[in-house]
Amino acid sequence: MKAEAIIQLRFSSKKQLKVVLEALKPETKTPATRRSRVQVNGEGNSLTLSFEATDTSALRAAINSYLRQTSMAINIIRLMEEDSPIKRPI
């Protein structure tokens, strides 16, 4: 059985998209398992994650992994923006 999914996420800026895209790209080059593949693409302010897997369990695992990594990258971006020296009182 083959399982597929496409997830599209919209970001508030192209800069955020670029950071997340660059964080995810290395993961697509060497998949953790042969049971699934992922392609990541960015266009405008949108990130598209295209998943292919041998079964629904592998698909679910791949989706969860990439969404966790995406969430982590977004949280790091937010923390860095909050801690920016420009916004910090002197």
Secondary structure as UniProt FT lines:
FT   STRAND          3..10
FT   HELIX           14..29
FT   TURN            34..35
FT   STRAND          36..43
FT   TURN            44..45
FT   STRAND          46..53
FT   HELIX           56..82
FT   TURN            85..87
//
